[in-house]
Amino acid sequence: MAVSSYDSVVTAEPLDLDAPAATSLADKAYVAIRDRLIMLDIRPGEPIDDDQLGKDLGVGRTPVREALKRLEGDRLVVAYPRRGTFATGMDISDLAHISEIRAQLEPLAARRAAERAARTVQAELQGLAANIEQLDVTQADRTELMRWDLAVHRAIYRAAGNPHLEDVLIRYANLATRMHCLFLDRLTTVDAHVREHVELLRAIAAGDADRADDLARKHVLGFEQAIRAVI
């Protein structure tokens, strides 16, 4: 599996942040800080040092502050007057709320992707499935596996062809991944969870909407069950 193929999948975003003419420092700061929050490089409840983040990312305070405003809307950070900005905490009750939404919308996205994806998109999904199938999930770093998980879901959301549905699902997939990462060391089903994507991607690429819908629902519900099993 070529590293360049992996990188192109993982860094793909709804907004093409690699295009110089279609990006801003605030966009770049948003993606970088968001991924640190999702992967728990910034832990729940931890204060956000915007000066340090700016230095780390090579940008000024203004782009960082603009990014933090967006992240507050994503419920990844929370700002308190005179106290500062913090990574949001996580409560197990959030799991049920997030899963309730995703169990309805993830199957819809998979169904629409199967119904609407152009041949070029179908080929991309087949290629992504092949890359994951070749990935040695038992040896891969678990954080890397979670990045693959995010990449698959974002690819499906794009393939559904509904930008509003895509925006909502990205937000909740980010929150779900963050919770997944919190329990990552205790979960024994991460490799199986990632492998499930192969069958799902191929169902979508084949245009099998009913099967894609069913597999997506089972995938989301399996995620919730896996978390509850280790709490």
N, C-alpha and C positions, 0 to 999 in steps of 0.2 A: 504494500500500500504506500503510495507516494506521499511524502509529507506535504507537498504543495497541495495535493487534493484535500487532505485533512484541513489545512489552513484555510482553503477557499470556502469550505463548508462552514467551519466554526466561526469565521469572522463575517460571514454574510449577514447583512442587516436589512430591515425593511427600507431604511434610508441608506443609500450607497455612500458610506462614510469614507471610502477609498478614493472617491472621485474628487479631485482638488477643487473643481468649480461648483460642487454641490455639497460643500461641507463648511463647518465653522468650528472654531475652537471650542465653543460651548457644546456642539454636537459630540466632538471627540471626547471632551471631558465627561459628558453624560454617559457615553458608552463605557468608558474606562472605569468610572466610579460605580456605575450600575453593576458591572461584572465583578468588581471587588466585593460589593454588597451581596450579590447572589451567591458567590462562591465562598462567602464568609471570610474573605481576607480582611474585611471589616466586620467584626463580630456584632451580633445583636446587642443593642444598648450602648455600644461604644461611641464616644464623642467623635464628631467629624472635625478635623483640623483642616480648614479650607486653605490656610497658608501652606501647610505641608503638602496637601494634595496638589496644589498648584505647582510647587517645586518638583514633586514627583512626576507630574505630567508635562512639565515644561510650558505651562500656561499661567496667565495672571489670575487674580482673585475673581475678576468679573465673570469669565467663562465658568469657573468652578461654582460660583454662586448661582448663575443661571442654570447650570446642570442640577444643582441641589434643589432648586425650585421644582424642576421637572420630576426629580426623584421623590420629592414629597408628594406630588400627585400620584406617583406610582406606589405609594405607601412603603417605600423602601427606607426613607428617612423621615424624621419628625423634627420640627423646629419649635423651640420654646423661647418666649421672650426673655431676654436678659440671661438666658442659660446657654443658648447655642443650639446646634443641630446635632442629632444623634441618629445612629442606625436604629430602625424600629426594632422593638423587641418581638419575640414570637411566643404565641400562646397556642397550646394544643387545640383549643376550640377553633382556631383559624383553619385547621386542617379540614374539618367538616364543611366549613363555609366555602373554602376554596374548591374542594372536591365536588361540592354540589353544583357549582358553576361549571367546572371543567367537564363533569360527567354529561352535561347537556351540550356544551359548545364544542368540545373536542370531536365527538362523533359527527357533528354537523360540518365542521371544517374538513374532516376526512372524507365525508360523503361528497361535499361540494368539490373537493380536489379531484376525487375519482370521476366526477361527472364533467368537470370543466377543464382539467389540465390539458394543455396542448401537447403535442408529441414531443417537442423539445423538453418540456417540463417532465413528462413521463420518463424520458430517457435520463434526466438528471436524478430523478427519484430512484430509478433502477440502479444508477451508478452509486448513489448514496447507500442503498441497501447492500450492494456488493462490497463496498468499503467496510461497512459495519460487520458483514459476514466474515471478512478476512481479518478483522480486528481480534486479537487475542484478549478477550474481555476478562479472562481469569488472571492475566498478568498485567494488564493496563492499570495505571494509576486511577484511583476512583474519581478523583477530581476531573481527570481527562474524560472518563466515562460520562460524567454529568454534563460535560461540554458537548459530547456527542448527542446526548439526550436532548439538550436545548437546540442543537443544530437541526435535528430531525423534526422537532415540533415546529420550529420556525419555517422550515422548508415546506411543511404541510400547510401551514397557515397562509404562506404566500401563494401556494398552488391553488388554494380555495378561491382566490380571485375576489375576495371581499375585504377591502382595506380596513373597514370598521370592525369586522369580526377578527381580523388579524391583530389589530391594536389591542382589543380586549383580551384575546388569548395570550398574547405576548406578556401582558401585565400579570395575568394569573399563573402562567407557566413560570415566570420569574419568581413569583412568591412561592410556588410549589417546589421549585428547585432549591430555593433557599432553605426551606424546611427539610427537604431531602438531605441536603448537605449537613444540616445540624445533626442528623442521626446516621450519617454515612458510615461511621466506624462500627456501628452496631447492626447494620443491615447486612443480611446474607443473600439478598436477592438482587443486588445491583446488576450483576452480569446477566441474569435472566431478564431483568427489566429492559436492559439495553438490547438484548437479542430480539425481544418482541418487536422491535422497530422494523426488522427485516421483512417479516410477513406483512406488517401494516403497509410499509412503503410499496411492496410489490402488489398488494391488493389495489392500492390507489393507482399505481402505474398501469395496472391491467383494466382499470375502469370498473372494478367490482365495488360499487358504492355500498351495497348492503353489507358485504364482508368488511369493508373499511370502517364503516360505522360501528359494527359489532366489535371489531378488534380495538378500535380507539376507546370505546367505552370500557372494555375489560382492562385495558392498559391503565386508564385513569383510576378505576376502582381498585385495581391490584396495587397501585402506588399507595393509596390510602390504607389498605389492609396491611401492607408491609410496614408502614410507619407505626400503626396501632399495635402490631405484634411485638414491637420492641420498646414500647412506652412502659 
